[in-house]
């Protein structure tokens, strides 16, 4: 795949992989300043990215799961999100239900959790013996979450967005 990136300013830095095995690129702000607690700010990169059909660009913290507010917005397309060890969740984003698909069947001892950015479990389901399960957002606020499947000998996760 080839990703076309255009500099819109002379000072814009192109995205770079900071380590040999990095799964993503670091993007830099093309402006000076700091964001105070509770403040909102549009951070300009000075870049334009042509995203091919069937792909998405995500902006996220390299420090892991971070607190998010209603003012944090990003764009995601309707494609399955493949997580570690054969877990997929689709569609992303979803508004009412999403399908969790695993490479191996869910055991009755497995637990499927929907985890918020603070690490709190907001919904839980028991394994159903199938390779897939429907999860619904009933009573869950819009935002970014982690779907975590944990069992005796494994834990796999995948990010998901509820709109």
DOVO-658889 format. One record per atom (N, C-alpha, C, CB): residue in three letters; x, y, z; residue number from 1; atom name. Coordinates in Angstrom, 3 decimals, padded with zeros to 6 digits. Glycine has a CB too. Example, Ala and Ser with C-alpha at 12.3 -4.5 7.8 and 13.67 -1.06 7.14 Angstrom:
<rs>
residu  px  py  pz  num  atome
ala  013.190  -005.690  007.800  1  N
ala  012.300  -004.500  007.800  1  CA
ala  013.200  -003.300  007.800  1  C
ala  011.308  -004.473  009.046  1  CB
ser  012.850  -002.250  007.080  2  N
ser  013.670  -001.060  007.140  2  CA
ser  012.900  000.030  007.870  2  C
ser  014.084  -000.598  005.725  2  CB
</rs>
This chain:
<rs>
residu  px  py  pz  num  atome
unk  000.844  -001.180  000.000  1  N
unk  000.000  000.000  000.000  1  CA
unk  000.886  001.239  000.000  1  C
unk  -000.958  000.001  001.218  1  CB
unk  000.467  002.240  -000.719  2  N
unk  001.192  003.489  -000.766  2  CA
unk  000.291  004.578  -000.198  2  C
unk  001.648  003.826  -002.215  2  CB
unk  000.815  005.338  000.767  3  N
unk  000.066  006.417  001.401  3  CA
unk  000.649  007.740  000.911  3  C
unk  000.122  006.313  002.970  3  CB
unk  -000.187  008.558  000.288  4  N
unk  000.280  009.843  -000.239  4  CA
unk  000.091  010.929  000.829  4  C
unk  -000.485  010.219  -001.552  4  CB
unk  001.194  011.625  001.148  5  N
unk  001.177  012.681  002.153  5  CA
unk  001.736  013.944  001.521  5  C
unk  001.995  012.276  003.422  5  CB
unk  001.049  015.059  001.717  6  N
unk  001.478  016.334  001.148  6  CA
unk  001.729  017.326  002.276  6  C
unk  000.418  016.887  000.153  6  CB
unk  002.880  017.995  002.224  7  N
unk  003.164  019.081  003.173  7  CA
unk  002.396  020.324  002.736  7  C
unk  004.704  019.379  003.256  7  CB
unk  001.656  020.906  003.671  8  N
unk  000.904  022.121  003.383  8  CA
unk  001.676  023.371  003.790  8  C
unk  -000.439  022.086  004.094  8  CB
unk  002.710  023.186  004.616  9  N
unk  003.560  024.300  005.053  9  CA
unk  005.020  023.879  004.918  9  C
unk  003.233  024.722  006.532  9  CB
unk  005.903  024.849  004.891  10  N
unk  007.338  024.559  004.809  10  CA
unk  007.879  023.957  006.098  10  C
unk  008.106  025.822  004.478  10  CB
unk  007.205  024.202  007.219  11  N
unk  007.694  023.733  008.517  11  CA
unk  007.117  022.380  008.926  11  C
unk  007.371  024.751  009.576  11  CB
unk  006.180  021.854  008.156  12  N
unk  005.555  020.562  008.509  12  CA
unk  006.585  019.436  008.440  12  C
unk  004.360  020.250  007.561  12  CB
unk  006.537  018.534  009.448  13  N
unk  007.408  017.354  009.465  13  CA
unk  006.625  016.161  008.929  13  C
unk  007.947  017.064  010.908  13  CB
unk  007.246  015.385  008.071  14  N
unk  006.608  014.167  007.585  14  CA
unk  006.540  013.132  008.710  14  C
unk  007.374  013.597  006.364  14  CB
unk  005.512  012.283  008.735  15  N
unk  005.425  011.229  009.753  15  CA
unk  006.632  010.294  009.656  15  C
unk  004.109  010.424  009.594  15  CB
unk  007.077  009.778  010.804  16  N
unk  008.229  008.879  010.842  16  CA
unk  007.942  007.698  011.767  16  C
unk  009.498  009.634  011.306  16  CB
unk  008.563  006.579  011.460  17  N
unk  008.566  005.426  012.371  17  CA
unk  009.760  005.627  013.295  17  C
unk  008.650  004.031  011.586  17  CB
unk  009.527  005.682  014.596  18  N
unk  010.612  006.002  015.518  18  CA
unk  011.399  004.776  015.965  18  C
unk  010.061  006.707  016.722  18  CB
unk  010.850  003.582  015.736  19  N
unk  011.592  002.355  016.025  19  CA
unk  011.433  001.394  014.856  19  C
unk  011.103  001.700  017.350  19  CB
unk  012.329  000.439  014.764  20  N
unk  012.338  -000.499  013.647  20  CA
unk  011.033  -001.289  013.521  20  C
unk  013.494  -001.455  013.798  20  CB
unk  010.449  -001.688  014.646  21  N
unk  009.249  -002.531  014.619  21  CA
unk  007.969  -001.766  014.956  21  C
unk  009.413  -003.680  015.586  21  CB
unk  007.995  -000.458  014.839  22  N
unk  006.810  000.348  015.145  22  CA
unk  005.664  -000.035  014.211  22  C
unk  007.126  001.862  015.020  22  CB
unk  004.453  -000.118  014.771  23  N
unk  003.288  -000.473  013.956  23  CA
unk  002.621  000.758  013.361  23  C
unk  002.280  -001.254  014.789  23  CB
unk  003.127  001.937  013.698  24  N
unk  002.513  003.160  013.204  24  CA
unk  003.573  004.250  013.052  24  C
unk  001.385  003.626  014.151  24  CB
unk  003.130  005.411  012.625  25  N
unk  004.014  006.550  012.414  25  CA
unk  003.724  007.624  013.448  25  C
unk  003.856  007.113  010.989  25  CB
unk  004.750  008.343  013.868  26  N
unk  004.565  009.496  014.739  26  CA
unk  004.280  010.714  013.874  26  C
unk  005.814  009.731  015.641  26  CB
unk  003.303  011.513  014.291  27  N
unk  002.926  012.733  013.600  27  CA
unk  003.208  013.895  014.549  27  C
unk  001.417  012.703  013.149  27  CB
unk  003.701  014.999  014.014  28  N
unk  004.114  016.133  014.837  28  CA
unk  003.225  017.344  014.604  28  C
unk  005.564  016.494  014.552  28  CB
unk  003.040  018.132  015.653  29  N
unk  002.304  019.391  015.539  29  CA
unk  003.143  020.380  014.740  29  C
unk  001.953  019.969  016.946  29  CB
unk  002.479  021.168  013.924  30  N
unk  003.150  022.199  013.139  30  CA
unk  002.827  023.569  013.739  30  C
unk  002.718  022.130  011.638  30  CB
unk  002.986  023.656  015.048  31  N
unk  002.695  024.887  015.775  31  CA
unk  003.323  024.788  017.158  31  C
unk  001.156  025.141  015.873  31  CB
unk  003.522  025.922  017.785  32  N
unk  004.039  025.957  019.145  32  CA
unk  002.880  026.127  020.113  32  C
unk  005.073  027.096  019.318  32  CB
unk  003.134  025.790  021.375  33  N
unk  002.127  026.019  022.398  33  CA
unk  001.909  024.795  023.260  33  C
unk  000.827  026.435  021.765  33  CB
unk  001.029  024.957  024.213  34  N
unk  000.681  023.887  025.146  34  CA
unk  -000.826  023.904  025.349  34  C
unk  001.433  024.048  026.509  34  CB
unk  -001.366  022.771  025.689  35  N
unk  -002.799  022.660  025.960  35  CA
unk  -002.971  022.537  027.469  35  C
unk  -003.442  021.431  025.205  35  CB
unk  -003.620  023.518  028.066  36  N
unk  -003.856  023.509  029.510  36  CA
unk  -004.957  022.511  029.839  36  C
unk  -004.234  024.925  030.020  36  CB
unk  -004.968  021.971  031.075  37  N
unk  -006.035  021.048  031.474  37  CA
unk  -007.409  021.662  031.239  37  C
unk  -005.882  020.656  032.948  37  CB
unk  -008.284  020.908  030.589  38  N
unk  -009.643  021.355  030.297  38  CA
unk  -009.767  022.218  029.052  38  C
unk  -010.170  022.105  031.455  38  CB
unk  -008.633  022.616  028.463  39  N
unk  -008.646  023.462  027.278  39  CA
unk  -008.796  022.616  026.021  39  C
unk  -007.369  024.306  027.205  39  CB
unk  -009.441  023.188  024.998  40  N
unk  -009.558  022.528  023.708  40  CA
unk  -008.769  023.315  022.686  40  C
unk  -011.037  022.391  023.277  40  CB
unk  -008.133  022.586  021.784  41  N
unk  -007.291  023.239  020.787  41  CA
unk  -007.204  022.368  019.554  41  C
unk  -005.886  023.527  021.347  41  CB
unk  -007.371  022.964  018.393  42  N
unk  -007.156  022.261  017.137  42  CA
unk  -005.661  022.283  016.869  42  C
unk  -007.967  022.911  015.954  42  CB
unk  -005.036  021.110  016.859  43  N
unk  -003.594  021.012  016.660  43  CA
unk  -003.352  020.737  015.181  43  C
unk  -002.960  019.889  017.564  43  CB
unk  -002.648  021.653  014.531  44  N
unk  -002.383  021.538  013.100  44  CA
unk  -001.099  020.751  012.864  44  C
unk  -002.285  022.934  012.450  44  CB
unk  -001.132  019.870  011.860  45  N
unk  000.051  019.090  011.497  45  CA
unk  000.739  019.657  010.261  45  C
unk  -000.331  017.633  011.256  45  CB
unk  000.024  020.464  009.499  46  N
unk  000.588  020.983  008.259  46  CA
unk  000.645  019.924  007.169  46  C
unk  001.973  021.531  008.510  46  CB
unk  -000.138  018.851  007.320  47  N
unk  -000.118  017.740  006.369  47  CA
unk  -001.505  017.485  005.802  47  C
unk  000.417  016.470  007.036  47  CB
unk  -001.525  016.933  004.608  48  N
unk  -002.741  016.427  003.988  48  CA
unk  -002.453  014.974  003.612  48  C
unk  -003.174  017.295  002.725  48  CB
unk  -003.373  014.060  003.956  49  N
unk  -003.163  012.635  003.710  49  CA
unk  -004.273  012.107  002.813  49  C
unk  -003.113  011.843  005.042  49  CB
unk  -003.901  011.431  001.724  50  N
unk  -004.864  010.771  000.841  50  CA
unk  -005.007  009.330  001.336  50  C
unk  -004.403  010.825  -000.682  50  CB
unk  -006.144  009.023  001.953  51  N
unk  -006.370  007.702  002.533  51  CA
unk  -007.061  006.811  001.502  51  C
unk  -007.219  007.804  003.835  51  CB
unk  -006.433  005.688  001.139  52  N
unk  -007.038  004.797  000.146  52  CA
unk  -008.358  004.198  000.649  52  C
unk  -006.059  003.672  -000.216  52  CB
unk  -009.274  003.875  -000.272  53  N
unk  -010.528  003.226  000.123  53  CA
unk  -010.248  001.934  000.891  53  C
unk  -011.399  002.930  -001.119  53  CB
unk  -011.038  001.700  001.963  54  N
unk  -010.874  000.493  002.766  54  CA
unk  -009.855  000.635  003.883  54  C
unk  -010.480  -000.640  001.887  54  CB
unk  -009.244  001.817  004.037  55  N
unk  -008.272  002.066  005.091  55  CA
unk  -008.714  003.261  005.917  55  C
unk  -006.867  002.301  004.503  55  CB
unk  -008.082  003.451  007.062  56  N
unk  -008.393  004.581  007.910  56  CA
unk  -007.115  005.136  008.522  56  C
unk  -009.389  004.180  009.002  56  CB
unk  -007.184  006.371  008.944  57  N
unk  -006.103  007.011  009.682  57  CA
unk  -006.641  007.300  011.068  57  C
unk  -005.591  008.322  008.969  57  CB
unk  -005.893  006.940  012.086  58  N
unk  -006.302  007.197  013.464  58  CA
unk  -005.240  008.018  014.161  58  C
unk  -006.554  005.879  014.224  58  CB
unk  -005.678  008.912  015.021  59  N
unk  -004.771  009.682  015.868  59  CA
unk  -005.013  009.200  017.282  59  C
unk  -004.998  011.247  015.732  59  CB
unk  -003.945  008.735  017.936  60  N
unk  -004.099  008.228  019.289  60  CA
unk  -002.823  008.445  020.079  60  C
unk  -004.472  006.746  019.272  60  CB
unk  -002.946  008.359  021.368  61  N
unk  -001.801  008.526  022.249  61  CA
unk  -000.868  007.333  022.134  61  C
unk  -002.257  008.710  023.698  61  CB
unk  000.432  007.579  022.120  62  N
unk  001.391  006.479  022.116  62  CA
unk  001.569  005.918  023.517  62  C
unk  002.739  006.940  021.556  62  CB
unk  000.932  006.541  024.502  63  N
unk  001.063  006.095  025.889  63  CA
unk  -000.014  005.105  026.281  63  C
unk  001.022  007.279  026.820  63  CB
unk  -000.849  004.692  025.348  64  N
unk  -001.882  003.711  025.660  64  CA
unk  -003.239  004.364  025.784  64  C
unk  -001.544  002.972  026.940  64  CB
unk  -004.082  003.802  026.612  65  N
unk  -005.448  004.281  026.787  65  CA
unk  -005.418  005.596  027.565  65  C
unk  -006.323  003.220  027.522  65  CB
unk  -006.031  006.630  027.036  66  N
unk  -006.013  007.934  027.683  66  CA
unk  -007.440  008.389  027.926  66  C
unk  -005.244  008.969  026.831  66  CB
unk  -007.590  009.312  028.872  67  N
unk  -008.907  009.874  029.148  67  CA
unk  -009.361  010.672  027.945  67  C
unk  -008.888  010.758  030.421  67  CB
unk  -010.609  010.505  027.563  68  N
unk  -011.132  011.213  026.405  68  CA
unk  -012.396  011.943  026.808  68  C
unk  -011.405  010.244  025.230  68  CB
unk  -012.690  013.021  026.127  69  N
unk  -013.898  013.780  026.408  69  CA
unk  -014.710  013.901  025.128  69  C
unk  -013.560  015.180  026.987  69  CB
unk  -015.881  014.500  025.248  70  N
unk  -016.746  014.660  024.080  70  CA
unk  -016.088  015.552  023.030  70  C
unk  -018.102  015.245  024.495  70  CB
unk  -015.112  016.364  023.422  71  N
unk  -014.480  017.254  022.454  71  CA
unk  -013.404  016.554  021.631  71  C
unk  -013.882  018.443  023.164  71  CB
unk  -013.019  015.337  022.004  72  N
unk  -012.025  014.587  021.242  72  CA
unk  -012.762  013.852  020.141  72  C
unk  -011.216  013.593  022.152  72  CB
unk  -012.462  014.189  018.886  73  N
unk  -013.171  013.577  017.767  73  CA
unk  -012.185  013.019  016.766  73  C
unk  -014.100  014.587  017.091  73  CB
unk  -012.549  011.931  016.107  74  N
unk  -011.740  011.402  015.025  74  CA
unk  -012.641  010.713  014.029  74  C
unk  -010.667  010.436  015.552  74  CB
unk  -012.081  010.428  012.873  75  N
unk  -012.841  009.829  011.776  75  CA
unk  -012.438  008.374  011.637  75  C
unk  -012.610  010.596  010.443  75  CB
unk  -013.401  007.504  011.487  76  N
unk  -013.126  006.094  011.268  76  CA
unk  -014.053  005.600  010.170  76  C
unk  -013.308  005.266  012.578  76  CB
unk  -013.597  004.642  009.384  77  N
unk  -014.421  004.117  008.306  77  CA
unk  -015.094  002.823  008.745  77  C
unk  -013.578  003.885  007.043  77  CB
unk  -016.024  002.347  007.967  78  N
unk  -016.779  001.142  008.296  78  CA
unk  -016.034  -000.108  007.815  78  C
unk  -018.188  001.202  007.671  78  CB
unk  -014.889  -000.409  008.414  79  N
unk  -014.127  -001.606  008.076  79  CA
unk  -013.857  -002.381  009.354  79  C
unk  -012.797  -001.247  007.348  79  CB
unk  -013.705  -003.708  009.272  80  N
unk  -013.383  -004.472  010.472  80  CA
unk  -012.049  -004.021  011.065  80  C
unk  -013.342  -005.971  010.155  80  CB
unk  -011.978  -003.991  012.374  81  N
unk  -010.724  -003.672  013.060  81  CA
unk  -010.145  -004.980  013.570  81  C
unk  -010.942  -002.642  014.238  81  CB
unk  -008.959  -005.303  013.117  82  N
unk  -008.304  -006.558  013.491  82  CA
unk  -007.402  -006.277  014.682  82  C
unk  -007.487  -007.165  012.293  82  CB
unk  -007.613  -006.973  015.766  83  N
unk  -006.782  -006.813  016.945  83  CA
unk  -005.743  -007.913  017.021  83  C
unk  -007.633  -006.804  018.203  83  CB
unk  -005.178  -008.090  018.176  84  N
unk  -004.151  -009.108  018.377  84  CA
unk  -004.776  -010.491  018.443  84  C
unk  -003.352  -008.826  019.655  84  CB
unk  -004.025  -011.503  018.049  85  N
unk  -004.418  -012.905  018.217  85  CA
unk  -005.791  -013.251  017.667  85  C
unk  -004.381  -013.253  019.652  85  CB
unk  -006.135  -012.681  016.513  86  N
unk  -007.342  -013.127  015.828  86  CA
unk  -008.652  -012.630  016.369  86  C
unk  -007.377  -014.551  015.835  86  CB
unk  -008.716  -011.429  016.899  87  N
unk  -009.998  -010.846  017.298  87  CA
unk  -010.303  -009.697  016.345  87  C
unk  -009.971  -010.354  018.796  87  CB
unk  -011.536  -009.660  015.863  88  N
unk  -012.006  -008.569  015.011  88  CA
unk  -013.315  -008.057  015.574  88  C
unk  -012.177  -009.031  013.530  88  CB
unk  -013.552  -006.769  015.421  89  N
unk  -014.814  -006.166  015.819  89  CA
unk  -015.281  -005.315  014.648  89  C
unk  -014.670  -005.314  017.140  89  CB
unk  -016.552  -005.458  014.255  90  N
unk  -017.092  -004.637  013.187  90  CA
unk  -018.592  -004.497  013.350  90  C
unk  -016.753  -005.231  011.817  90  CB
unk  -019.219  -003.433  012.823  91  N
unk  -018.560  -002.312  012.161  91  CA
unk  -017.912  -001.370  013.174  91  C
unk  -019.563  -001.546  011.299  91  CB
unk  -016.998  -000.560  012.699  92  N
unk  -016.378  000.467  013.521  92  CA
unk  -016.460  001.759  012.736  92  C
unk  -014.892  000.108  013.897  92  CB
unk  -017.111  002.791  013.254  93  N
unk  -017.807  002.810  014.543  93  CA
unk  -019.150  002.087  014.441  93  C
unk  -018.019  004.260  015.022  93  CB
unk  -019.751  001.792  015.610  94  N
unk  -021.090  001.211  015.599  94  CA
unk  -022.003  002.044  016.476  94  C
unk  -021.064  -000.260  016.079  94  CB
unk  -023.316  001.964  016.188  95  N
unk  -024.261  002.767  016.960  95  CA
unk  -025.177  001.919  017.831  95  C
unk  -025.091  003.613  016.031  95  CB
unk  -025.516  000.713  017.400  96  N
unk  -026.391  -000.134  018.229  96  CA
unk  -025.744  -001.463  018.593  96  C
unk  -027.701  -000.394  017.506  96  CB
unk  -025.208  -002.183  017.597  97  N
unk  -024.580  -003.488  017.849  97  CA
unk  -023.292  -003.629  017.045  97  C
unk  -025.551  -004.637  017.498  97  CB
unk  -022.382  -004.437  017.590  98  N
unk  -021.161  -004.796  016.866  98  CA
unk  -020.972  -006.297  016.990  98  C
unk  -019.911  -004.021  017.415  98  CB
unk  -020.265  -006.864  016.040  99  N
unk  -019.975  -008.295  016.050  99  CA
unk  -018.513  -008.493  016.422  99  C
unk  -020.292  -008.947  014.668  99  CB
unk  -018.273  -009.319  017.447  100  N
unk  -016.923  -009.714  017.850  100  CA
unk  -016.676  -011.077  017.223  100  C
unk  -016.755  -009.753  019.432  100  CB
unk  -015.584  -011.208  016.449  101  N
unk  -015.259  -012.464  015.781  101  CA
unk  -013.860  -012.893  016.225  101  C
unk  -015.339  -012.318  014.218  101  CB
unk  -013.738  -014.167  016.628  102  N
unk  -012.463  -014.721  017.076  102  CA
unk  -012.043  -015.873  016.173  102  C
unk  -012.558  -015.193  018.539  102  CB
unk  -010.740  -016.146  016.150  103  N
unk  -010.232  -017.281  015.375  103  CA
unk  -010.601  -018.615  016.010  103  C
unk  -008.722  -017.184  015.232  103  CB
unk  -010.852  -018.614  017.315  104  N
unk  -011.238  -019.837  018.031  104  CA
unk  -012.531  -019.561  018.794  104  C
unk  -010.100  -020.312  019.009  104  CB
unk  -013.343  -020.592  019.069  105  N
unk  -014.612  -020.373  019.761  105  CA
unk  -014.426  -019.817  021.168  105  C
unk  -015.388  -021.664  019.827  105  CB
unk  -015.384  -019.006  021.583  106  N
unk  -015.430  -018.517  022.963  106  CA
unk  -015.828  -019.667  023.875  106  C
unk  -016.426  -017.320  023.111  106  CB
unk  -015.049  -019.914  024.899  107  N
unk  -015.399  -020.942  025.878  107  CA
unk  -016.380  -020.355  026.896  107  C
unk  -014.122  -021.492  026.592  107  CB
unk  -017.128  -021.204  027.554  108  N
unk  -018.087  -020.708  028.551  108  CA
unk  -017.382  -019.990  029.700  108  C
unk  -018.928  -021.866  029.102  108  CB
unk  -016.097  -020.307  029.924  109  N
unk  -015.338  -019.632  030.994  109  CA
unk  -014.745  -018.299  030.537  109  C
unk  -014.216  -020.543  031.493  109  CB
unk  -014.804  -018.003  029.216  110  N
unk  -014.293  -016.730  028.709  110  CA
unk  -015.255  -015.602  029.084  110  C
unk  -014.093  -016.788  027.169  110  CB
unk  -014.693  -014.414  029.259  111  N
unk  -015.496  -013.227  029.544  111  CA
unk  -015.160  -012.171  028.497  111  C
unk  -015.232  -012.690  030.998  111  CB
unk  -016.194  -011.571  027.917  112  N
unk  -016.035  -010.478  026.964  112  CA
unk  -016.426  -009.203  027.690  112  C
unk  -016.903  -010.698  025.664  112  CB
unk  -015.466  -008.271  027.820  113  N
unk  -015.709  -007.017  028.525  113  CA
unk  -015.618  -005.843  027.567  113  C
unk  -014.713  -006.842  029.677  113  CB
unk  -016.448  -004.835  027.781  114  N
unk  -016.327  -003.550  027.122  114  CA
unk  -015.719  -002.613  028.157  114  C
unk  -017.721  -003.020  026.577  114  CB
unk  -014.504  -002.105  027.868  115  N
unk  -013.730  -001.349  028.847  115  CA
unk  -013.576  000.095  028.373  115  C
unk  -012.340  -002.003  029.076  115  CB
unk  -013.846  001.057  029.268  116  N
unk  -013.730  002.472  028.893  116  CA
unk  -012.280  002.952  029.003  116  C
unk  -014.643  003.340  029.785  116  CB
unk  -011.995  004.189  028.572  117  N
unk  -010.613  004.690  028.584  117  CA
unk  -009.984  004.776  029.977  117  C
unk  -010.574  006.047  027.952  117  CB
unk  -010.802  004.724  031.023  118  N
unk  -010.284  004.760  032.399  118  CA
unk  -009.987  003.360  032.936  118  C
unk  -011.284  005.461  033.318  118  CB
unk  -010.239  002.325  032.117  119  N
unk  -010.000  000.951  032.544  119  CA
unk  -011.180  000.317  033.255  119  C
unk  -008.815  000.906  033.435  119  CB
unk  -012.325  001.004  033.293  120  N
unk  -013.516  000.470  033.960  120  CA
unk  -014.301  -000.421  033.008  120  C
unk  -014.411  001.615  034.481  120  CB
unk  -014.764  -001.551  033.493  121  N
unk  -015.619  -002.449  032.709  121  CA
unk  -017.030  -001.870  032.744  121  C
unk  -015.589  -003.934  033.272  121  CB
unk  -017.574  -001.523  031.559  122  N
unk  -018.911  -000.939  031.502  122  CA
unk  -019.979  -001.951  031.093  122  C
unk  -018.920  000.224  030.539  122  CB
unk  -019.594  -003.033  030.427  123  N
unk  -020.505  -004.133  030.086  123  CA
unk  -019.704  -005.421  030.074  123  C
unk  -021.207  -003.896  028.703  123  CB
unk  -020.352  -006.539  030.360  124  N
unk  -019.698  -007.856  030.368  124  CA
unk  -020.642  -008.907  029.806  124  C
unk  -019.252  -008.246  031.801  124  CB
unk  -020.065  -009.864  029.073  125  N
unk  -020.822  -010.986  028.530  125  CA
unk  -020.034  -012.257  028.790  125  C
unk  -021.106  -010.801  027.006  125  CB
unk  -020.708  -013.391  028.926  126  N
unk  -020.047  -014.687  029.090  126  CA
unk  -019.844  -015.330  027.729  126  C
unk  -020.872  -015.618  030.015  126  CB
unk  -018.792  -016.166  027.622  127  N
unk  -018.538  -016.906  026.396  127  CA
unk  -019.729  -017.755  026.017  127  C
unk  -017.307  -017.774  026.544  127  CB
unk  -019.930  -017.937  024.698  128  N
unk  -021.126  -018.639  024.219  128  CA
unk  -020.822  -019.903  023.413  128  C
unk  -021.948  -017.708  023.378  128  CB
unk  -019.548  -020.330  023.370  129  N
unk  -019.196  -021.527  022.608  129  CA
unk  -019.073  -021.295  021.114  129  C
unk  -020.207  -022.583  022.849  129  CB
unk  -019.313  -020.088  020.662  130  N
unk  -019.246  -019.748  019.236  130  CA
unk  -017.978  -018.946  018.940  130  C
unk  -020.501  -018.946  018.805  130  CB
unk  -017.668  -018.785  017.657  131  N
unk  -016.526  -017.957  017.252  131  CA
unk  -016.897  -016.480  017.173  131  C
unk  -015.986  -018.425  015.902  131  CB
unk  -018.182  -016.169  017.313  132  N
unk  -018.593  -014.773  017.253  132  CA
unk  -019.708  -014.478  018.237  132  C
unk  -019.035  -014.414  015.850  132  CB
unk  -019.851  -013.195  018.543  133  N
unk  -020.848  -012.764  019.510  133  CA
unk  -021.280  -011.349  019.157  133  C
unk  -020.295  -012.834  020.964  133  CB
unk  -022.575  -011.077  019.280  134  N
unk  -023.071  -009.715  019.103  134  CA
unk  -023.011  -009.008  020.450  134  C
unk  -024.527  -009.707  018.526  134  CB
unk  -022.494  -007.783  020.429  135  N
unk  -022.528  -006.969  021.648  135  CA
unk  -023.366  -005.734  021.343  135  C
unk  -021.074  -006.574  022.132  135  CB
unk  -024.156  -005.295  022.312  136  N
unk  -024.983  -004.119  022.083  136  CA
unk  -024.526  -002.993  022.997  136  C
unk  -026.477  -004.440  022.316  136  CB
unk  -024.811  -001.772  022.576  137  N
unk  -024.348  -000.595  023.295  137  CA
unk  -025.394  -000.056  024.263  137  C
unk  -023.958  000.482  022.318  137  CB
unk  -026.483  -000.751  024.463  138  N
unk  -027.579  -000.283  025.305  138  CA
unk  -027.053  000.263  026.630  138  C
unk  -028.579  -001.417  025.558  138  CB
unk  -027.312  001.550  026.890  139  N
unk  -026.905  002.177  028.137  139  CA
unk  -025.449  002.612  028.190  139  C
unk  -027.165  001.251  029.246  139  CB
unk  -024.716  002.495  027.073  140  N
unk  -023.297  002.859  027.042  140  CA
unk  -023.137  004.142  026.219  140  C
unk  -022.427  001.694  026.443  140  CB
unk  -022.436  005.121  026.766  141  N
unk  -022.231  006.412  026.100  141  CA
unk  -021.343  006.262  024.873  141  C
unk  -021.613  007.425  027.072  141  CB
unk  -021.485  007.175  023.939  142  N
unk  -020.616  007.215  022.760  142  CA
unk  -019.178  007.456  023.201  142  C
unk  -021.075  008.319  021.764  142  CB
unk  -018.229  006.886  022.457  143  N
unk  -016.820  007.093  022.773  143  CA
unk  -015.970  005.933  022.309  143  C
unk  -016.638  007.299  024.258  143  CB
unk  -014.700  005.962  022.702  144  N
unk  -013.748  004.906  022.353  144  CA
unk  -013.664  003.907  023.502  144  C
unk  -012.343  005.500  022.036  144  CB
unk  -013.638  002.626  023.164  145  N
unk  -013.598  001.562  024.152  145  CA
unk  -012.648  000.456  023.684  145  C
unk  -015.017  000.997  024.402  145  CB
unk  -012.380  -000.462  024.574  146  N
unk  -011.627  -001.670  024.270  146  CA
unk  -012.570  -002.851  024.471  146  C
unk  -010.339  -001.796  025.171  146  CB
unk  -012.603  -003.773  023.504  147  N
unk  -013.280  -005.053  023.705  147  CA
unk  -012.184  -006.014  024.157  147  C
unk  -014.032  -005.568  022.379  147  CB
unk  -012.353  -006.579  025.348  148  N
unk  -011.344  -007.483  025.923  148  CA
unk  -011.976  -008.852  026.136  148  C
unk  -010.775  -006.919  027.272  148  CB
unk  -011.345  -009.879  025.559  149  N
unk  -011.779  -011.262  025.765  149  CA
unk  -010.728  -011.913  026.643  149  C
unk  -011.964  -012.044  024.396  149  CB
unk  -011.133  -012.360  027.822  150  N
unk  -010.166  -012.981  028.725  150  CA
unk  -010.674  -014.344  029.163  150  C
unk  -009.902  -012.082  029.954  150  CB
unk  -009.711  -015.247  029.299  151  N
unk  -010.000  -016.609  029.716  151  CA
unk  -008.850  -017.150  030.531  151  C
unk  -010.271  -017.506  028.509  151  CB
unk  -008.847  -018.455  030.740  152  N
unk  -007.836  -019.106  031.572  152  CA
unk  -006.437  -018.897  031.019  152  C
unk  -008.128  -020.593  031.691  152  CB
unk  -006.265  -019.023  029.690  153  N
unk  -004.919  -019.003  029.124  153  CA
unk  -004.671  -017.885  028.109  153  C
unk  -004.646  -020.310  028.476  153  CB
unk  -005.575  -016.908  028.023  154  N
unk  -005.370  -015.848  027.043  154  CA
unk  -006.195  -014.608  027.393  154  C
unk  -005.733  -016.346  025.640  154  CB
unk  -005.712  -013.491  026.900  155  N
unk  -006.458  -012.235  026.898  155  CA
unk  -006.151  -011.561  025.580  155  C
unk  -006.085  -011.312  028.128  155  CB
unk  -007.189  -011.224  024.832  156  N
unk  -007.009  -010.513  023.567  156  CA
unk  -007.875  -009.258  023.608  156  C
unk  -007.382  -011.422  022.335  156  CB
unk  -007.404  -008.209  022.934  157  N
unk  -008.128  -006.951  022.947  157  CA
unk  -008.228  -006.379  021.544  157  C
unk  -007.453  -005.954  023.880  157  CB
unk  -009.206  -005.496  021.376  158  N
unk  -009.386  -004.799  020.110  158  CA
unk  -010.114  -003.485  020.411  158  C
unk  -010.186  -005.682  019.071  158  CB
unk  -009.692  -002.400  019.762  159  N
unk  -010.347  -001.115  019.965  159  CA
unk  -011.660  -001.044  019.208  159  C
unk  -009.434  000.021  019.534  159  CB
unk  -012.589  -000.253  019.740  160  N
unk  -013.891  -000.072  019.098  160  CA
unk  -014.398  001.340  019.425  160  C
unk  -014.918  -001.170  019.575  160  CB
unk  -015.192  001.873  018.513  161  N
unk  -015.776  003.211  018.709  161  CA
unk  -017.293  003.094  018.652  161  C
unk  -015.257  004.227  017.628  161  CB
unk  -017.953  003.701  019.638  162  N
unk  -019.426  003.753  019.664  162  CA
unk  -019.821  005.191  019.341  162  C
unk  -020.017  003.288  021.076  162  CB
unk  -020.710  005.331  018.346  163  N
unk  -021.155  006.684  017.984  163  CA
unk  -022.543  006.976  018.491  163  C
unk  -021.117  006.871  016.487  163  CB
</rs>
